């Protein structure tokens, strides 16, 4: 006569009460671990780097409304970081501790095509790039040749705005007749122009609005140079797919009602084929500058 364990070899195996209780405990343990991991993930801050077109204090200040809104959307802490320079931002972006970074379009091209990053979203804000002077109602310049012998304050050398202006200067045959004075960021360049160290400051309108937020400083545009999209967001290879999708959804829903036109209040859209095409030429020059800074 078969012993009591023979049923375990039946065509339809059944578990003993002890085995069933053990499996149930294991499943409960597994579910508990999954819930604990989910809770830990929700409690863990999502780290996002910001391109430093302003000083650290200004960047974290003007982007605080976005950070707060993302926290509500994602139901987890969000921490924003910035860097001393664009090159340092790009070096930081490759750290697993910073899975997401806000980057200008030309640097996002490098990150997505050379380093295995993924696009999260692009900005929908087209920002006009102009030369500006302090005060209201300054007369517009007659054209590029009026800049001969003048000095322009510019931001970081890796900024797409600076790279655009260098190309514009060459295309208009100005060369060394128009000198550029580099400053760490737009805020510093703006202050230099106000102190009289330069004749003009180069700035995109979106960034300039952020730089002047809460200030009574007045500036006037004197010459249009071009236009650029304000920065978008990319995800590093270390970013979890679920986090990428969650951040994308939160950024697509991002709205700051009643906030006047700075880059910090831009709206976002999915990245489509061809969106990055106008920035490839600037990406090529940025690769060279990053290599000189030891960032590859």
Backbone bond lengths (Angstrom), bond angles and torsions (degrees), N, CA, C in turn:
res aa  C-N    CA-C-N  psi(-1)  N-CA   C-N-CA  omega(-1)  CA-C   N-CA-C  phi
1 X - - - 1.464 - - 1.525 107.85 -
2 X 1.340 111.84 137.79 1.457 116.32 -176.74 1.506 111.06 -68.50
3 X 1.340 116.41 144.18 1.463 120.81 178.53 1.518 111.46 -74.68
4 X 1.308 118.20 174.07 1.457 123.27 -175.77 1.516 113.57 -65.11
5 X 1.348 119.37 -20.39 1.467 120.00 -179.95 1.515 112.86 -86.77
6 X 1.333 118.25 -0.53 1.461 120.08 -176.43 1.515 111.94 -63.13
7 X 1.312 118.51 -28.85 1.466 120.98 -179.21 1.530 111.43 -62.28
8 X 1.316 118.37 -21.81 1.469 119.88 178.57 1.527 111.60 -67.44
9 X 1.335 117.31 -16.02 1.464 120.17 179.48 1.514 111.19 -104.51
10 X 1.329 116.96 11.08 1.453 121.06 176.61 1.531 108.89 -64.45
11 X 1.339 116.31 160.68 1.464 121.06 178.01 1.527 110.63 -62.38
12 X 1.303 116.28 -25.91 1.465 120.47 176.97 1.519 107.92 -117.27
13 X 1.309 118.61 85.42 1.464 121.64 -172.02 1.519 111.72 -58.51
14 X 1.315 114.50 140.43 1.464 120.76 175.03 1.525 108.44 -122.39
15 X 1.335 114.81 151.33 1.454 119.42 -179.22 1.511 110.26 -92.37
16 X 1.330 115.16 144.26 1.448 118.80 171.26 1.518 108.60 -66.94
17 X 1.333 116.70 161.92 1.463 120.25 -179.42 1.520 110.72 -58.73
18 X 1.366 116.31 -40.38 1.463 119.88 -179.50 1.531 110.79 -64.27
19 X 1.364 115.63 -44.08 1.471 118.95 179.92 1.516 110.79 -65.23
20 X 1.352 116.52 -40.42 1.460 120.19 -179.76 1.526 110.63 -62.83
21 X 1.338 115.84 -43.19 1.461 119.04 177.94 1.525 111.00 -62.83
22 X 1.360 115.60 -39.16 1.474 119.51 178.95 1.519 111.37 -63.78
23 X 1.350 116.11 -43.49 1.463 120.17 -179.84 1.522 110.35 -65.38
24 X 1.353 114.98 -41.80 1.462 118.38 178.49 1.512 111.58 -59.91
25 X 1.323 115.83 -43.00 1.471 119.59 178.75 1.516 110.93 -63.09
26 X 1.361 115.58 -39.54 1.469 119.53 179.91 1.524 110.71 -64.75
27 X 1.347 116.05 -42.12 1.459 119.42 179.03 1.520 111.07 -64.22
28 X 1.342 115.72 -42.69 1.453 118.71 177.73 1.526 111.10 -62.21
29 X 1.350 114.27 -39.43 1.471 119.21 177.92 1.525 110.51 -62.09
30 X 1.372 114.47 -45.17 1.460 119.45 -179.99 1.517 111.24 -62.00
31 X 1.342 116.63 -44.12 1.464 120.36 178.53 1.520 110.28 -63.40
32 X 1.341 114.77 -39.32 1.465 118.37 178.39 1.512 111.83 -63.20
33 X 1.348 114.83 -42.23 1.471 118.69 178.45 1.520 110.50 -63.66
34 X 1.352 117.49 -41.92 1.464 120.87 179.81 1.522 110.75 -61.76
35 X 1.374 115.00 -42.88 1.462 118.25 178.43 1.528 110.43 -65.25
36 X 1.327 115.86 -40.63 1.465 119.64 179.75 1.519 110.86 -63.96
37 X 1.357 115.42 -41.23 1.469 118.96 178.78 1.523 110.49 -65.08
38 X 1.355 115.68 -40.81 1.463 119.48 178.32 1.516 111.17 -63.12
39 X 1.340 116.36 -41.78 1.461 120.52 179.00 1.521 110.34 -65.63
40 X 1.335 115.91 -41.28 1.467 119.58 179.11 1.518 110.53 -63.70
41 X 1.344 115.83 -39.02 1.467 120.29 179.94 1.522 110.38 -64.76
42 X 1.353 115.00 -41.94 1.465 119.10 179.96 1.523 111.00 -65.37
43 X 1.337 116.86 -32.46 1.466 120.53 -179.08 1.520 112.27 -80.54
44 X 1.334 116.52 -21.59 1.468 120.87 -178.02 1.520 109.55 -76.01
45 X 1.323 116.74 132.23 1.464 120.57 -178.52 1.522 110.55 -68.80
46 X 1.328 115.59 142.50 1.461 122.18 172.99 1.520 107.17 -90.99
47 X 1.334 117.08 117.91 1.463 121.73 -175.60 1.523 110.47 -93.51
48 X 1.323 115.72 129.00 1.465 122.28 -177.94 1.524 108.61 -132.21
49 X 1.329 116.83 127.18 1.457 121.68 176.59 1.515 110.84 -88.28
50 X 1.317 117.35 143.81 1.463 123.40 179.14 1.520 110.17 -114.89
51 X 1.311 116.57 135.16 1.464 120.66 178.09 1.529 108.78 -63.82
52 X 1.349 118.60 129.74 1.469 121.05 -170.91 1.523 114.04 -85.59
53 X 1.339 116.71 67.62 1.470 117.28 178.20 1.529 111.73 -81.26
54 X 1.355 116.27 -8.99 1.465 122.40 171.77 1.525 108.26 -127.65
55 X 1.316 117.14 178.21 1.462 120.30 175.49 1.523 109.29 -65.02
56 X 1.337 116.20 162.97 1.468 120.31 179.34 1.525 111.24 -56.27
57 X 1.323 116.97 -46.13 1.465 120.17 -179.15 1.525 111.24 -61.03
58 X 1.332 116.73 -45.10 1.458 119.73 -179.67 1.527 111.43 -66.73
59 X 1.336 116.88 -42.85 1.467 119.66 -178.70 1.517 110.94 -59.58
60 X 1.325 116.71 -51.28 1.459 120.08 -177.07 1.525 111.32 -66.57
61 X 1.340 116.50 -28.64 1.463 120.25 178.03 1.520 112.75 -71.67
62 X 1.334 117.46 -52.05 1.467 119.15 -175.04 1.527 111.87 -72.60
63 X 1.343 117.63 -22.97 1.464 119.84 179.12 1.532 113.09 -94.85
64 X 1.331 117.61 2.02 1.460 119.67 179.04 1.536 112.88 -60.37
65 X 1.344 120.08 -40.91 1.473 118.62 176.54 1.524 112.67 -59.12
66 X 1.326 118.23 -37.82 1.463 120.38 176.13 1.524 110.33 -64.90
67 X 1.319 116.84 -45.58 1.466 119.53 -178.82 1.519 111.09 -58.00
68 X 1.324 116.24 -43.97 1.462 120.21 -179.51 1.528 111.73 -65.13
69 X 1.321 115.89 -40.33 1.464 118.61 179.74 1.527 111.40 -67.88
70 X 1.341 117.06 -38.62 1.459 119.99 177.45 1.529 110.91 -64.18
71 X 1.321 116.77 -39.50 1.465 119.23 177.02 1.530 111.24 -58.49
72 X 1.321 116.28 -42.80 1.468 119.12 179.61 1.523 110.75 -66.35
73 X 1.326 116.77 -42.59 1.465 121.01 -178.15 1.526 111.82 -66.02
74 X 1.336 115.87 -41.83 1.466 121.06 -174.54 1.532 113.16 -88.75
75 X 1.328 116.34 -13.79 1.465 121.85 -178.05 1.526 111.64 56.00
76 X 1.324 115.93 42.67 1.457 122.25 176.22 1.525 108.43 -158.46
77 X 1.328 118.42 159.57 1.465 119.74 179.11 1.540 111.07 -64.27
78 X 1.311 115.65 144.90 1.463 122.79 175.67 1.520 107.60 -126.83
79 X 1.317 116.35 130.16 1.461 120.80 178.08 1.521 109.11 -120.00
80 X 1.326 115.87 129.76 1.458 122.15 176.21 1.529 109.17 -99.49
81 X 1.314 114.95 139.97 1.464 122.12 175.39 1.523 108.60 -129.03
82 X 1.313 116.91 155.45 1.453 119.66 171.60 1.528 107.66 -133.61
83 X 1.325 117.46 -167.13 1.462 120.75 -174.06 1.522 109.38 -145.81
84 X 1.322 115.46 169.60 1.466 120.26 -177.99 1.522 112.04 -76.07
85 X 1.328 117.49 -20.61 1.460 121.26 -177.37 1.520 109.15 -156.38
86 X 1.326 116.47 167.65 1.456 120.63 178.02 1.530 110.10 -66.04
87 X 1.333 117.11 -38.23 1.465 120.07 179.16 1.528 110.66 -62.97
88 X 1.330 116.52 -41.31 1.465 120.19 178.55 1.526 110.31 -66.83
89 X 1.316 117.42 -37.20 1.468 120.45 176.16 1.521 110.23 -57.88
90 X 1.340 116.62 -45.21 1.456 120.61 -177.66 1.527 111.01 -67.32
91 X 1.325 117.07 -36.15 1.470 119.76 175.83 1.529 110.20 -65.86
92 X 1.316 116.82 -42.57 1.466 120.90 179.08 1.522 111.86 -64.58
93 X 1.311 116.00 -33.83 1.471 120.61 -176.52 1.528 111.91 -61.48
94 X 1.317 116.96 -23.46 1.461 120.40 -177.89 1.531 112.29 -87.77
95 X 1.332 116.40 -1.72 1.466 119.72 176.46 1.525 109.88 -78.95
96 X 1.330 118.54 137.99 1.466 120.40 176.98 1.521 112.77 -63.66
97 X 1.335 117.17 -16.17 1.463 120.36 178.42 1.525 112.34 -76.95
98 X 1.336 117.63 -10.97 1.466 121.23 -179.92 1.535 108.46 -126.27
99 X 1.327 117.71 81.69 1.467 120.20 -173.52 1.521 114.30 -72.24
100 X 1.343 118.07 -18.80 1.461 120.93 -177.66 1.518 110.20 -130.68
101 X 1.328 115.61 143.85 1.461 120.26 -179.94 1.515 110.31 -143.27
102 X 1.329 115.45 136.32 1.469 120.99 168.98 1.523 107.25 -83.36
103 X 1.336 116.64 123.31 1.466 121.69 -177.07 1.522 110.80 -133.35
104 X 1.350 117.02 148.97 1.451 120.04 168.16 1.531 109.24 -62.57
105 X 1.308 116.25 157.55 1.461 120.50 -172.56 1.528 112.99 -58.06
106 X 1.334 118.25 -41.58 1.467 119.53 -175.60 1.530 111.64 -68.44
107 X 1.352 117.43 -33.36 1.461 119.96 177.03 1.521 110.79 -76.50
108 X 1.332 117.13 -32.07 1.460 120.37 174.77 1.528 110.90 -64.84
109 X 1.333 117.48 -32.09 1.471 121.12 174.93 1.527 109.58 -60.39
110 X 1.332 116.86 -45.88 1.461 121.11 179.22 1.527 110.24 -62.50
111 X 1.330 116.75 -47.37 1.462 120.70 -177.19 1.531 111.71 -62.03
112 X 1.331 117.31 -42.29 1.466 120.06 -176.32 1.527 112.69 -79.60
113 X 1.314 117.89 -30.23 1.470 120.05 -175.95 1.528 113.07 -95.13
114 X 1.333 117.60 -26.54 1.468 120.26 -176.21 1.532 113.10 -107.29
115 X 1.313 117.45 -29.57 1.461 120.54 -169.43 1.524 113.99 -114.05
116 X 1.314 118.24 1.54 1.460 120.29 177.59 1.519 115.27 80.24
117 X 1.325 117.87 16.97 1.463 120.60 175.44 1.525 109.83 -73.34
118 X 1.345 115.48 164.75 1.465 121.61 175.17 1.528 109.13 -118.83
119 X 1.324 115.43 144.39 1.453 119.10 172.42 1.526 109.39 -67.77
120 X 1.316 116.55 140.75 1.465 121.33 169.56 1.532 108.00 -101.36
121 X 1.317 117.08 -62.89 1.468 122.43 176.60 1.527 108.54 -151.17
122 X 1.308 115.77 162.87 1.464 121.83 169.64 1.524 108.35 -115.26
123 X 1.324 115.52 159.46 1.465 120.78 176.15 1.531 109.89 -75.81
124 X 1.319 115.75 153.88 1.470 120.66 172.45 1.531 111.04 -102.22
125 X 1.344 116.90 -0.36 1.470 120.69 -175.84 1.524 111.17 -88.85
126 X 1.321 116.51 115.11 1.456 122.23 174.09 1.521 107.30 -90.73
127 X 1.323 116.97 116.39 1.456 122.22 -173.79 1.526 110.01 -104.78
128 X 1.319 116.35 125.12 1.463 121.27 179.87 1.527 109.29 -74.61
129 X 1.328 115.88 130.35 1.470 122.08 178.81 1.529 108.24 -97.40
130 X 1.328 116.33 125.67 1.461 120.35 -176.72 1.529 110.77 -141.81
131 X 1.324 114.83 166.71 1.456 121.24 166.66 1.523 107.15 -91.59
132 X 1.340 115.12 139.06 1.453 120.73 -176.28 1.530 110.34 -128.76
133 X 1.332 115.43 154.32 1.461 121.49 171.71 1.522 108.13 -132.21
134 X 1.332 115.79 158.18 1.454 120.00 178.49 1.514 111.69 -68.88
135 X 1.341 115.31 150.28 1.454 121.15 177.97 1.520 112.44 99.53
136 X 1.324 114.71 170.34 1.468 121.41 -178.80 1.519 109.13 -106.71
137 X 1.327 115.74 139.07 1.463 120.62 172.55 1.513 115.33 78.64
138 X 1.326 118.10 23.33 1.466 119.80 177.17 1.516 110.17 -64.68
139 X 1.321 115.97 143.74 1.466 120.63 -178.19 1.516 110.34 -70.01
140 X 1.340 116.50 139.12 1.465 121.31 177.21 1.521 109.79 -67.71
141 X 1.314 116.64 148.48 1.467 121.42 175.92 1.527 108.98 -72.82
142 X 1.310 115.57 150.84 1.464 120.20 -177.99 1.520 112.39 -71.89
143 X 1.336 117.61 -21.58 1.459 121.08 -179.43 1.509 110.48 161.80
144 X 1.329 117.79 -177.73 1.465 121.53 -176.75 1.522 114.17 -55.55
145 X 1.324 117.19 -38.02 1.467 119.07 -175.12 1.523 112.94 -67.30
146 X 1.326 116.56 -17.57 1.469 120.04 176.57 1.525 111.66 -69.57
147 X 1.331 116.97 -8.89 1.464 121.22 -179.28 1.522 113.27 -90.36
148 X 1.302 118.32 -3.61 1.462 120.07 -179.80 1.529 110.35 -59.57
149 X 1.337 114.80 131.63 1.458 120.14 179.81 1.516 114.06 79.44
150 X 1.334 117.30 5.97 1.460 120.26 -178.55 1.527 110.46 -102.21
151 X 1.319 115.12 171.77 1.461 122.40 -176.01 1.529 109.06 -129.82
152 X 1.334 116.17 131.28 1.466 121.61 -175.96 1.530 109.99 -119.97
153 X 1.323 116.63 129.83 1.469 121.81 174.91 1.523 108.84 -81.64
154 X 1.330 116.55 128.42 1.463 121.99 179.05 1.526 108.81 -126.71
155 X 1.337 115.23 163.57 1.458 120.49 179.42 1.514 112.02 -88.08
156 X 1.328 115.57 -152.34 1.467 122.77 -177.01 1.527 111.66 -52.01
157 X 1.346 118.23 138.00 1.474 120.90 179.83 1.527 113.89 -58.22
158 X 1.352 117.66 -24.74 1.463 121.16 -179.86 1.519 112.94 -88.37
159 X 1.318 117.12 -3.14 1.457 120.20 177.74 1.526 109.97 -64.35
160 X 1.317 116.71 139.09 1.465 119.67 177.92 1.520 110.50 -62.69
161 X 1.332 116.90 -30.50 1.467 120.72 179.11 1.531 110.33 -66.55
162 X 1.330 117.16 -43.23 1.468 120.50 177.18 1.520 111.07 -64.50
163 X 1.345 117.35 -44.64 1.466 120.90 179.32 1.521 110.95 -63.21
164 X 1.320 116.75 -39.32 1.471 120.73 177.74 1.527 110.78 -62.34
165 X 1.332 116.30 -42.34 1.462 119.79 -177.29 1.523 111.35 -69.33
166 X 1.327 117.06 -36.45 1.461 119.41 176.88 1.530 110.87 -61.51
167 X 1.327 115.91 -41.71 1.467 119.58 177.75 1.524 110.82 -66.90
168 X 1.318 116.12 -41.74 1.474 120.86 179.02 1.529 110.20 -61.52
169 X 1.315 117.00 -41.60 1.471 121.34 178.89 1.531 110.31 -60.82
170 X 1.334 117.44 -44.87 1.465 121.07 179.33 1.525 111.23 -66.56
171 X 1.337 116.93 -42.56 1.468 120.96 -178.93 1.526 111.94 -62.92
172 X 1.332 116.14 -27.57 1.459 119.82 -179.25 1.533 112.75 -97.62
173 X 1.334 115.69 12.37 1.453 120.33 174.02 1.517 114.86 66.48
174 X 1.334 117.28 25.93 1.455 119.32 -177.47 1.518 112.63 -87.93
175 X 1.323 116.90 -37.46 1.457 120.32 176.99 1.515 112.36 48.80
176 X 1.331 115.30 -133.64 1.464 120.78 -177.11 1.528 112.77 -73.43
177 X 1.340 117.22 -5.96 1.472 119.45 177.31 1.521 111.71 -69.18
178 X 1.330 116.54 -17.05 1.463 121.81 176.44 1.526 107.62 -121.94
179 X 1.321 117.57 113.02 1.460 119.76 -175.52 1.528 110.87 -93.06
180 X 1.331 114.68 145.39 1.459 122.11 178.28 1.517 109.07 -109.72
181 X 1.321 116.05 134.52 1.458 122.25 177.79 1.523 108.27 -113.23
182 X 1.352 118.19 104.44 1.469 120.22 -177.25 1.528 112.31 -77.49
183 X 1.328 115.09 140.19 1.460 122.91 175.67 1.528 108.33 -128.63
184 X 1.338 118.42 161.08 1.464 119.73 -174.15 1.528 114.56 -60.45
185 X 1.331 116.69 -30.15 1.463 119.84 -177.72 1.521 109.00 -160.57
186 X 1.331 115.18 175.17 1.458 120.35 -177.49 1.524 112.08 -62.42
187 X 1.328 117.19 -39.70 1.454 119.49 179.21 1.511 112.08 -58.99
188 X 1.345 116.78 -43.48 1.470 121.25 179.34 1.526 110.65 -67.37
189 X 1.338 117.44 -38.61 1.463 121.08 178.99 1.520 110.79 -65.08
190 X 1.318 116.40 -39.76 1.468 120.76 179.43 1.524 110.70 -64.16
191 X 1.326 117.12 -43.24 1.456 120.51 178.86 1.526 111.63 -64.62
192 X 1.337 116.51 -35.45 1.464 120.15 178.83 1.523 110.57 -63.08
193 X 1.325 116.13 -42.00 1.462 119.39 178.50 1.530 110.63 -65.79
194 X 1.305 117.05 -38.36 1.467 120.95 179.15 1.523 111.21 -65.59
195 X 1.343 116.52 -32.38 1.477 120.44 178.29 1.523 112.21 -79.67
196 X 1.317 118.04 -5.58 1.452 121.47 179.31 1.516 114.08 86.39
197 X 1.332 117.53 11.88 1.463 120.75 179.13 1.530 111.52 -72.68
198 X 1.317 116.73 -23.85 1.468 121.72 178.63 1.523 109.04 -136.49
199 X 1.324 115.01 164.49 1.469 119.56 178.71 1.524 112.07 -81.67
200 X 1.328 116.17 -34.83 1.461 121.10 -175.98 1.529 109.21 -141.70
201 X 1.323 115.66 164.27 1.456 121.51 171.03 1.522 108.03 -123.06
202 X 1.309 116.09 137.96 1.460 122.38 177.86 1.524 108.11 -92.21
203 X 1.330 116.93 128.37 1.470 118.79 -178.23 1.520 111.45 -157.71
204 X 1.334 116.42 143.41 1.458 120.57 168.09 1.526 108.05 -79.92
205 X 1.308 116.56 145.87 1.463 119.44 -174.07 1.524 112.40 -61.28
206 X 1.344 117.57 -39.38 1.464 119.92 -179.58 1.513 112.51 -61.81
207 X 1.338 116.49 -46.50 1.456 120.63 178.65 1.520 112.02 -66.21
208 X 1.335 116.00 -36.90 1.463 120.00 -179.68 1.528 110.85 -64.85
209 X 1.317 117.22 -39.47 1.471 119.98 178.18 1.533 110.52 -61.25
210 X 1.330 116.03 -40.09 1.465 119.26 177.12 1.527 110.76 -66.54
211 X 1.341 117.03 -40.89 1.464 121.09 -179.02 1.522 111.28 -62.97
212 X 1.334 117.13 -32.45 1.460 121.25 -176.23 1.525 113.19 -97.24
213 X 1.343 117.30 3.33 1.466 120.69 -178.35 1.528 110.82 -56.96
214 X 1.317 117.09 127.78 1.458 121.73 179.49 1.509 114.68 76.29
215 X 1.339 116.67 7.32 1.462 121.15 -177.38 1.531 109.58 -109.07
216 X 1.337 116.45 155.90 1.465 119.74 175.19 1.533 111.58 -101.21
217 X 1.338 116.63 13.24 1.463 121.34 178.12 1.530 109.37 -70.30
218 X 1.319 116.32 135.21 1.468 121.58 178.57 1.527 109.58 -113.73
219 X 1.314 116.48 139.81 1.465 122.01 177.12 1.522 108.81 -135.63
220 X 1.335 115.17 158.14 1.464 121.30 179.36 1.526 109.62 -128.93
221 X 1.338 117.10 139.03 1.464 119.43 175.49 1.523 110.44 -78.24
222 X 1.337 116.24 141.17 1.467 119.20 -179.49 1.532 113.01 -123.25
223 X 1.349 117.93 -17.34 1.464 119.48 178.85 1.526 109.84 -160.14
224 X 1.337 115.78 127.24 1.468 120.51 179.00 1.526 109.68 -83.40
225 X 1.335 116.39 135.51 1.463 121.91 -179.17 1.524 111.56 -107.57
226 X 1.312 117.90 -40.72 1.465 121.12 -178.17 1.516 110.49 173.70
227 X 1.326 116.40 -151.48 1.459 120.71 179.88 1.519 110.44 -153.50
228 X 1.330 116.49 149.11 1.467 121.73 178.94 1.526 109.25 -141.88
229 X 1.331 115.81 153.24 1.452 119.93 168.81 1.526 108.65 -74.20
230 X 1.320 117.01 140.63 1.461 119.74 173.84 1.536 108.12 -68.81
231 X 1.346 117.95 164.96 1.472 120.31 -170.48 1.529 114.86 -60.02
232 X 1.348 114.81 151.36 1.452 122.60 174.18 1.519 110.11 -111.05
233 X 1.331 116.08 -167.79 1.464 121.21 -177.28 1.523 110.68 -123.80
234 X 1.346 115.21 141.42 1.460 121.65 176.16 1.521 109.66 -129.24
235 X 1.342 114.92 158.69 1.465 121.93 179.12 1.516 109.11 -115.64
236 X 1.317 116.90 135.03 1.464 121.16 178.84 1.523 110.00 -77.54
237 X 1.326 117.72 166.33 1.474 119.98 177.23 1.524 113.40 -58.96
238 X 1.334 117.64 -20.98 1.466 120.24 -179.24 1.528 112.66 -81.59
239 X 1.327 117.56 -10.81 1.466 120.21 -177.78 1.522 110.76 -69.65
240 X 1.316 116.72 136.27 1.460 121.39 177.86 1.533 109.79 -72.76
241 X 1.340 118.04 136.17 1.470 120.37 -179.48 1.526 113.71 -52.24
242 X 1.328 117.23 -40.14 1.468 119.89 -179.95 1.529 110.61 -64.68
243 X 1.347 116.90 -35.99 1.458 120.42 178.79 1.529 110.66 -69.61
244 X 1.333 116.77 -36.92 1.460 120.73 178.49 1.525 109.56 -61.73
245 X 1.323 116.26 -48.26 1.469 119.76 -178.57 1.518 111.37 -65.13
246 X 1.338 116.85 -39.36 1.463 120.07 -179.65 1.526 111.17 -66.17
247 X 1.342 116.95 -43.13 1.461 119.73 179.29 1.523 110.49 -67.38
248 X 1.327 117.12 -39.50 1.472 119.79 178.09 1.531 110.20 -58.80
249 X 1.313 116.92 -47.49 1.464 120.52 -179.74 1.534 110.81 -61.81
250 X 1.343 116.73 -41.14 1.468 120.19 -179.15 1.526 111.37 -66.46
251 X 1.330 117.06 -39.44 1.470 120.03 179.90 1.526 111.88 -72.14
252 X 1.323 117.25 -35.16 1.463 119.57 176.60 1.522 111.23 -65.54
253 X 1.330 116.31 -27.52 1.465 120.84 179.50 1.526 112.50 -91.36
254 X 1.337 117.34 -4.63 1.468 121.57 -174.00 1.533 111.27 -64.82
255 X 1.342 115.25 127.58 1.461 122.01 177.56 1.524 108.42 -143.35
256 X 1.325 115.72 134.18 1.452 120.94 171.73 1.523 107.05 -120.36
257 X 1.302 116.48 92.62 1.458 120.90 -178.03 1.522 110.60 -70.51
258 X 1.317 114.88 138.27 1.450 119.89 174.93 1.510 115.09 79.17
259 X 1.341 117.22 4.77 1.465 120.39 178.45 1.522 108.54 -97.13
260 X 1.326 117.53 124.33 1.458 121.09 -176.63 1.510 111.01 -78.02
261 X 1.234 114.85 122.59 1.418 138.80 167.11 1.505 125.22 19.64
262 X 1.320 122.35 21.69 1.446 119.86 176.67 1.517 112.40 -79.37
263 X 1.334 115.85 164.22 1.466 120.53 178.41 1.533 111.11 -61.22
264 X 1.326 117.22 -26.91 1.461 120.88 -179.99 1.520 112.76 -67.78
265 X 1.322 117.20 -17.46 1.457 120.73 179.27 1.517 113.31 -108.18
266 X 1.334 117.15 15.50 1.469 120.75 -178.41 1.520 110.94 -61.89
267 X 1.318 115.67 153.86 1.464 121.26 171.36 1.519 108.53 -98.93
268 X 1.329 115.49 164.42 1.460 120.13 -170.72 1.519 111.71 -128.77
269 X 1.329 114.90 158.37 1.454 122.06 -178.59 1.521 109.02 -143.19
270 X 1.343 117.72 158.59 1.465 119.64 173.47 1.532 109.98 -60.85
271 X 1.316 116.33 151.92 1.467 121.26 -179.63 1.523 108.88 -84.91
272 X 1.319 115.56 126.15 1.457 121.51 179.83 1.518 110.06 -106.79
273 X 1.320 115.62 160.32 1.462 120.99 177.18 1.523 109.66 -58.38
274 X 1.304 116.33 130.39 1.460 120.75 178.89 1.513 114.61 96.32
275 X 1.337 118.67 -13.22 1.466 120.38 -179.35 1.526 112.11 -60.76
276 X 1.322 116.17 -35.02 1.470 120.12 -175.95 1.531 112.98 -88.60
277 X 1.310 117.37 -8.08 1.475 120.73 -172.77 1.531 113.54 -55.05
278 X 1.347 120.44 -44.06 1.474 119.64 -178.43 1.528 113.80 -64.23
279 X 1.330 117.43 -10.97 1.467 120.88 -173.70 1.523 113.35 -105.49
280 X 1.317 117.51 -0.66 1.467 120.11 -176.50 1.521 112.65 -64.90
281 X 1.322 116.63 -39.06 1.470 118.84 179.50 1.521 110.80 -63.23
282 X 1.325 117.91 -38.08 1.463 121.16 178.03 1.524 110.38 -71.51
283 X 1.330 117.00 -32.25 1.462 120.53 177.32 1.526 110.81 -63.46
284 X 1.329 116.50 -37.32 1.466 120.10 -179.81 1.528 110.80 -61.96
285 X 1.324 117.00 -43.95 1.468 120.12 178.07 1.527 110.65 -69.17
286 X 1.333 116.72 -37.26 1.463 119.90 179.44 1.527 111.38 -64.69
287 X 1.328 117.87 -35.63 1.471 120.23 176.18 1.517 110.79 -57.67
288 X 1.329 115.86 -42.77 1.466 119.87 -179.30 1.532 110.16 -64.41
289 X 1.331 117.30 -44.37 1.454 120.73 -179.58 1.524 111.95 -66.12
290 X 1.338 116.44 -38.00 1.466 119.40 178.31 1.533 110.23 -66.36
291 X 1.326 116.72 -39.76 1.466 120.04 178.64 1.524 110.45 -62.42
292 X 1.340 117.07 -39.77 1.464 120.55 177.08 1.529 111.71 -63.55
293 X 1.355 115.83 -29.37 1.462 120.39 178.41 1.523 112.51 -87.54
294 X 1.343 116.58 1.86 1.462 121.03 178.70 1.513 114.33 81.30
295 X 1.354 117.12 19.09 1.460 121.46 179.65 1.532 107.30 -111.61
296 X 1.345 115.78 113.76 1.468 120.42 -177.93 1.521 109.09 -131.90
